[in-house]
Amino acid sequence: MTLLSAPAGFGKTTLVRQWLAACDAVGQLPPLAWVALDEGDNDLLRFWRYMIAACQGLQTHLGRAALAHLFAALQPPFDPPDFETVLTLLLNDLAYLPGTCLLILDDYHVINEPRIHETMAVFLEHLPDSLHVLLLSRSTPTLPLARLRARGELSEIQAADLRFTVAETDDFLQQTLALSLTQESLAQLDSHLEGWAVGLRLLALTLRGHKSQQDVEHHLANFAGSHRLILDYFTSEVLSTQSESLQDFLLRTSVLHQFSGALCDFLTGHQDSAQQLAEIERAGLFLEALDGAGEWFRFHSLFAEALRTEAHRRLGEDTLRALSAQASIWFEAQGRFSEAIEATLQAQGMQRAIILIGQLIGERPLHELQDVHTLLLWLQQIPEALLKDYPILCQHYAAALIFSGKVVPADFAQLDKLLQMAEQGWRAMGNAAKLGETQTFRAMIASRLGARQRALSLAREALTCLPAEEKEWRYISLGIVGMETIQEGQLNEAHEALQDLRARWEVIGNIGAMRGITLILGNIYFEQAALHKAEELFHQVLALAREAHDDHDTVHALQGLAAIAYERNELATAEQHAQEALDISKQIANTEWLVEATLFMARIEHARGQLETALQYCASNANTRN
């Protein structure tokens, strides 16, 4: 891994692009994938979906099994994906890349989700020799850098390596302005800018209006301060040197995070925005193209921030909100609902934001919910007093919280409140089907919290509301009823209900849910000492799970087969199944499975009379737990 870490404006991306161009010029450009990150990528599922998609640019088939595992989490019963399995599948594919490929992650500093850092740490820990990661960040990322340094697996380029020297500053000014400063002025400039590339570029813009050497020297002698103050100073100087119309254009478009000529025309009432953008680009006013066609742009983040500060001062908050509201109307007309929602939230148009979010969600089922981090950011800005009148948003808000993977036990009270508001809304509307969905959702949460009686009551109530055509929701409720009857020891009743449910999942083609039910049925047969029937079901699950590369169901089927062989005193067969489960558990580093498999190996050795070997397994198990 190479870490390129420096504050904003030090030329990290420019350096990498120039290096790639130099490699390409001599025919040494490696196969590469580039991921440009933004704040919306703080969603674990979305982050890895983009990572895998980028890697598929190296080989189209790469990561298919990992993606399939991710998308399986969006199917009932909506269990969060096992990222250990996802990473294992991805890393196994990457290991077979030809030669050495390059994965570039730009702007990693925008990532603040701890679970993304955790999974990235695992990814880097097991990175194959076939892939080199180049990570660009404004700050030191929360990754196991010390361990990588100690193993000699980390190269680092930092701000000190990117700073302009006094000689380079002199060269830059001579090339840009045909200006040669005295050594004293250069030293003073270096003490203020500290080799900061963007600051030097802004300075060059402010110096264009100064003709004489004495004028330039005087200008340089009268500025000082931190990077933030320098940026404010230069931005005001740059703005003041532009025409009035261009200043107004820059300030009004500063409310946009990305823009095109057509959008700017709509916002400003002009017809020449494309020409204005071309003029801004030629002037070097920190405009960055977002596409190859040169249609969409954004301002450099620091320049945009300074423009917005100045726009607040000159235009006022009301004008900026009105501009954001106009942008929202334009985005909606273009069918760009995400951008329309962002703009209307910026304009504080909460009622309109609710309508737009509702249109984007539509009648989409909960299990098709994607980009949950973005949805959470939107809904968290809506006041509860408005939200409670929209049960569909309450329900999706709860789903987004669950699927985000960020919910801790303390958050379940908020979940319950959201679902209660949804339930009240559906009751008021007389919408029994949606009420049944909400009750099923609440039953799922109660089941996860171990509130078995409440889960059973909610699931049964849901079944009275859900119409026959709402198959998946009905099957989830039936599954909860079946699981609770198992917990109550009513195995015969549970067996009958789950057999029926298994057949229904199979009919609608949800093989993942069918495998899960089959595993439960196998365990029921085992508890009833119907070993032959249990063995048949475990073999069915094993075949299907291996075909789907599902480690969870594979390990549990192997554990079931090992337990059956153990009961029959077929210790060699039991060992074979348990050892395979142990190997998979080690491979994906799943501690829970590793403990279960290790203890089972100890039981087998104990049954053979090999007490010392059994104790060794127990000791290794204790180390695993620690």
Secondary structure, 3 states (H helix, E strand, C coil): CEEEECCCCCCHHHHHHHHHHHHHHCCCCCCEEEEECCHHHCCHHHHHHHHHHHHCCCCCCCCHHHHHHHHHCCCCCCCCCCHHHHHHHHHHHHCCCCCCEEEEEECHHHCCCHHHHHHHHHHHHCCCCCEEEEEEECCCCCCCHHHHHHCCCCEEEEHHHHCCCHHHHHHHHHHHHCCCCCHHHHHHHHHHHCCCHHHHHHHHHHHCCCCCHHHHHHHHHCCCCCHHHHHHHHHHHHHHCCCHHHHHHHHHHCCCCCEEHHHHHHHHCCCCHHHHHHHHHHCCCCEEECCCCCCEEEECHHHHHHHHHHHHHHHCHHHHHHHHHHHHHHHHHCCCHHHHHHHHHHCCCHHHHHHHHHHHHCCCCHHHCCCHHHHHHHHCCCCHHHHCCCHHHHHHHHHHHHHHCCCCHHHHHHHHHHHHHHHHHHHHHCCHHHHHHHHHHHHHHHHHCCCHHHHHHHHHHHHHHCCCCCHHHHHHHHHHHHHHHHHCCCHHHHHHHHHHHHHHHHHHCCHHHHHHHHHHHHHHHHHCCCHHHHHHHHHHHHHHHHHCCCHHHHHHHHHHHHHHHHHCCCHHHHHHHHHHHHHHHHHCCCHHHHHHHHHHHHHHHHHCCCHHHHHHHHHHHHHHHC
